[in-house]
């Protein structure tokens, strides 16, 4: 039976991206060696990084004066690298969930942290509005998509300070105004590649200002100067990222990804709102297009496990909700097809008809 991958991350990648990576793992560029066994300094690998960087700049329309890096350590390492490199005295954080909180915790090691707003009291079911950000902060940190709770800031915020964005779970799903950011980072394992690499976009002239010694590996300047080759980079995940970037470009770029994301999400949210068994967990205006969270309506609470079993029997994979929300989460990243979300909706309709 066909499987539909709704995992929250690591998650679905386009089939051709997996196939092309598999070919290169068997024989890299006809060299007779595997991509997994070549040196990152092999002459054929530099063009991989160069093309990936060029495609990221092209797809996100990155202005002059920014560098694109491929780093290890996951987005979690960026929680500390960001304040290490950018927090001079005071930083602002918008608390929209677990990942934002983790980022804020690290920042407190380096200076004063202002929480501009939080939706913690409502289990992060909305994006706080109507708050102001102090003018004298070094940056405002936001998590653009909250993978666990299913809320998203999809429109650029109108703030008067430079931002830093954790875009781990919605990068390349929409156009971004990079000029509003000092730094953007994203673990690759949602919309870009397999786990093992993090992409970071940094504004060059913001580096070197922090009033502290920074360990070499944690200093963005090191990686800018060495073109992400200061130490051994994860070549296979970077190659997969390149294949995926080529795929995104071929599909029409981030504008096309944005359109598709709206189409997919409309199909699923419309069914959640129509179906008597289910309800969404998030304020309608803040609903994520990437992670669609829903639960059983109270009077049907006992059907949660049976629905999960039924959907699983129909090929749905990874729709169990995160334990802090419960219910279900259908993650719909770039590679999720309209067919996939239609299959999920069919399960919801069929299950409703059975009860
Ligand atoms: N930020 C967000 C928004 C995430 O969804 C995740 C992982 N799910 C992380 C950060 C942490 O990423 P990593 O596991 O790559 O450290």
Boltz pocket constraint, residues with backbone or C-beta under 6 A from the ligand:
constraints:
  - pocket:
      binder: B
      contacts: [[A, 8], [A, 9], [A, 73], [A, 74], [A, 75], [A, 76], [A, 77], [A, 99], [A, 143], [A, 145], [A, 146], [A, 147], [A, 148], [A, 166], [A, 167], [A, 168], [A, 169], [A, 187], [A, 188]]
      max_distance: 6.0
